[in-house]
């Protein structure tokens, strides 16, 4: 039986410095998402699940867990940036800008900042800046991340 192989992601050679990826879909974060994520990660900051407490701090409602926001923004970028990744090399310059509340819809985009070869011919490092926005187009999160990515061709043979 023939199996159809679906190729996903990009190889090192596919990335060009300055290219902007507008990641698909977006994600509306619900109060349930926030409560569940905060509970399973054992993050019991009361501003994530206690409206009265959050309002006493000046927020209009409970606040979406900042790590949930980061994971949503990151997750939206994976198909475009790191499907072919060998290793995620960390986060740099992470900054939260606007507060995210339940009901906000998050979208993201990434720009290729740099790319470089490594000492191994089958891989290279690409650095991206990813930015998350709410439904009003306000920047909610921004960070950079280097990723070790496979090369399509090396040493005269196909990866």
GIHUWO-V26275 format. One record per helix or strand of 2 or more residues. SS is the DSSP state (H for helix, E for strand). FROM is the first residue (numbers start at 1). TO is the last residue. Records with the same first field share a line. If there is no record, write none. Layout:
BEGIN
SS = FROM-TO / FROM-TO
END
This chain:
BEGIN
H = 12-14 / 31-40 / 46-48 / 51-56 / 66-81
E = 20-22 / 27-28 / 85-88 / 92-96 / 105-117 / 123-133 / 139-150 / 153-154 / 157-158
END
